[in-house]
Amino acid sequence: MVGVCDCGEGCGDVPLTEANVIVWELKLPLLGRAVAKALNCDVNEMEFTMPRTWQVASAGDGRRPWC
């Protein structure tokens, strides 16, 4: 495998090893819970109808917006 730069500045190709091209899998529920914990919020997972939009946490009693 070879990495090819297309920035237009004449960069050379970069040979890649198997260790350079590891594919990572993102587990969104775990990430959401970690963000909620880091912000000291209650975990509140909810998927919205807008594509790629999730609520992962909530803070306060819900009567006012939280910033």
C-alpha positions as CSV (number, residue, x, y, z in Angstrom):
1,M,0.0,0.0,0.0
2,V,1.1,3.5,-0.8
3,G,-0.2,6.9,0.5
4,V,-0.5,9.4,-2.3
5,C,-0.6,13.2,-1.5
6,D,-2.8,15.3,-3.8
7,C,-2.0,18.7,-2.3
8,G,-0.3,19.8,-5.5
9,E,3.0,20.6,-3.9
10,G,4.9,17.7,-5.4
11,C,5.0,15.5,-2.2
12,G,6.3,12.0,-2.8
13,D,4.4,8.8,-2.2
14,V,4.5,7.3,1.3
15,P,4.9,3.6,1.7
16,L,2.5,2.2,4.3
17,T,2.7,-0.9,6.5
18,E,-0.3,-2.8,7.9
19,A,0.2,-1.0,11.2
20,N,-0.3,2.4,9.3
21,V,-3.7,1.4,8.0
22,I,-5.6,-0.1,10.9
23,V,-9.3,0.6,10.7
24,W,-10.9,1.8,14.0
25,E,-14.6,1.2,14.8
26,L,-16.4,4.0,16.6
27,K,-19.1,2.8,19.1
28,L,-21.3,5.9,19.4
29,P,-23.2,4.7,22.5
30,L,-20.0,4.3,24.4
31,L,-18.7,7.6,23.2
32,G,-21.9,9.3,24.3
33,R,-21.8,7.8,27.8
34,A,-18.2,8.9,28.2
35,V,-19.0,12.5,27.1
36,A,-22.0,12.6,29.6
37,K,-19.7,11.3,32.4
38,A,-17.0,13.8,31.5
39,L,-19.5,16.7,31.7
40,N,-21.1,15.3,34.9
41,C,-24.5,15.0,33.2
42,D,-27.2,12.3,33.3
43,V,-27.0,9.8,30.4
44,N,-30.0,10.4,28.3
45,E,-29.6,8.6,24.9
46,M,-32.2,9.6,22.3
47,E,-32.0,9.5,18.5
48,F,-33.8,12.4,16.7
49,T,-35.4,12.3,13.2
50,M,-32.7,14.5,11.8
51,P,-30.0,12.3,10.3
52,R,-26.9,11.7,12.4
53,T,-28.3,13.6,15.4
54,W,-28.4,12.1,18.9
55,Q,-28.9,13.4,22.4
56,V,-26.4,11.7,24.7
57,A,-26.9,13.6,28.0
58,S,-29.0,16.0,29.9
59,A,-28.3,18.4,32.8
60,G,-30.6,20.2,35.2
61,D,-34.3,19.6,35.7
62,G,-35.3,20.3,32.1
63,R,-37.2,23.5,32.8
64,R,-34.5,25.7,31.3
65,P,-31.8,25.3,28.7
66,W,-28.3,24.3,29.9
67,C,-25.2,25.9,28.5
